[in-house]
Amino acid sequence: MAADAGPVSQMWLGSQFCANHIRRHASALTDHPVYWTREQRGEEAATWLLFDHKHQYLRETSIRADDRSPLVRAFCVPRHAVDDSPTGERMLLLLALALMESHGIRTVVTDIAELAGTPGFVFDRRRTAITATWIGADGIWYADVTDNRTTVRGYDDAAGYAINHSINDGPSPRAR
């Protein structure tokens, strides 16, 4: 049934499923979580602006943030994704980042193309990773929970690179 839905319906279904998957398994995280978001283009990022469940998800997850240790949400937006996107698409992506920043979530962006295929995930940098992605997934979504050290280390490497080499680095949302 879901495979027969139109593109916007599939985006909503996949996004809703992934948000719920993360909510269901968030108690497995033992440390301050780090998020990786798969959106690279405005059409994908528009879900953060348009779907109510995304706003609720941001409100719920931002509760874990504080001034000393803000939540981090990393993106990989390769240069070709920017170059191939019209101005309106770029603006939608920037608005989605601004929305996250308005919830106290620090956004970091890398443009390293090798990380572009990294699925959406949240992990605790120690032992648990929750994968939940609807963008680029076979089918409508891909979701998993793992404590596999290789997987968690790979996610830590990707997020760590984005955090330490962010192209939008700055001390405040305005600076980013």
N, C-alpha and C positions, 0 to 999 in steps of 0.2 A: 504494500500500500504506500509506504513512504517513498519508495523509488519512483512511483507514478506521480508524485507531487511536482508542482512547478518549482523553478529555481529558488524563488523567495521562500516558499514553504519549506523546501529542503534546508535552506540556510537557517530558518527559524527552528525547525526540528532538530537539526544537528547542534546548533548553538544551545538550545534549551537542554537537550540530553547531556551535553558536555558540562554545562554549568551544574546540573543536578548531580552528575557523576562526581564532580569535585566536591560538592557540598556533602554528599553521602560519605565520602572517604577522608575528608579533611581531618577528622579526629585521629587518623593514623600518623599525621605529621607531628614530629616531636620537637621541632624547633621553628623559629621564625621562617615562614615560607617565602620562596622566591618563585615568581610566575614567569612563564615564557609564553608569549602570545604569537600566534602564527600569522596574523593579518599582515599583509604587505601592500595592499592596494585599498583605495577608498571604498570600493564596493564591498569588500570584506569587512573593513573597519566600520562601515555605516551601521552594522548590526549593533555596535556599542551605543550608537546614537538613537536608534529607532526602536529596539526591542526592550520592552519593560523588564523582562527577566534579566537583561544585562545590567540595568540600573540597580535592580535589587541585589544582584550578585556583587556589584561593586560596593554597595552599602554594607553588605554582610562581610565581605572580605576585608574592607578597609578598617573594620573595628580592631583588627590585630595591629594596626599601625600606631606608632607614637612618634614624638619628635626626635627621640634618641635613635630609633631604629625604624625608619619608614619602610613600608612594603615596597618591593621593587617588582616592576613588570617590564620584562625585556622583550624587545622586538628585533627581528632581523629584516631589514628592508634593503635588499641589494640595489645597487646603483641602477641596474637595468629596469627594475620595477618602478623607480622614480622617473627615469628617462622615458619609459613607455606609457606613463600615466598622464592624462590631461590634467590641467590645473585643478579642475573641480575634484578629481579623484584625490589629488595630493591634499587638498584642503580637508576632505572628509577624514583622511588619516590623521592629519594634524588636530582636527577637532576631537577625534577619539582619544588621542593622547592627552589633550587638554582636559577632557572629561575625567580621565583617570587621575590626572594631577589634582583636579578639584576635589577629589576624594582623599587626598593625602598620599596617593600612591606615586612613587618616583618612577618615571619612565626612563628607560635607557634604550638606545637604538644602536645596533651595529649594522654595517653594510657589507659584511663579509659574505660573499655569495655561497661559500661552502656551508654556511649555517642556515641557508634559506629553506631547506627541506626539513628542518627540525620541527617535530610536532609540538603542539601546545602542551604544556605541562605545568605542574606546580610540584615543588619538592622542598624538603627540609634541610638540604645540604648535608645530611648525615646518613639516612638509611632508607627513606621512602620517597618514591616518585609516583605521582598520579598523572597519567597521560590522558588527555581529553582533547581531541581535535576533530573538527569537521571540515577544515580547509585542506584540500589535497588528500583526503582520506579515501581509501577504497570503500565505496558505498557512501553512506550519509555521514558516518562518524567512525572514529576509532577511539576506544577508551580502554584503560588498563590501570592497574595498581601494581607496583613492583618494589621489591627490595633488592633486586639484582644489582650488585655493586658496580658492574660494568655500565649498566644503564644509568644508574644514579651518578656515577663519575662522569659519564658523557654529558649528562644534563648540567652537572656542576661546571664542567669545562666550558660549555656553550654560554651559560648564564654568566659565569665569571668573566669570560672574554667580553661579553656585551657590557657588563658593569664597569670593567677596568679600561675599556677602549671605546666608550660610548661617543658617538658622533654628536650627541646633543647634551654633553656633559655640562653641568652647571650647578651652583649651590642652591638654586631655587627654581620653582616652576617657571617664573618669568625668564630666568637666564637659560633654561633648557628650551 
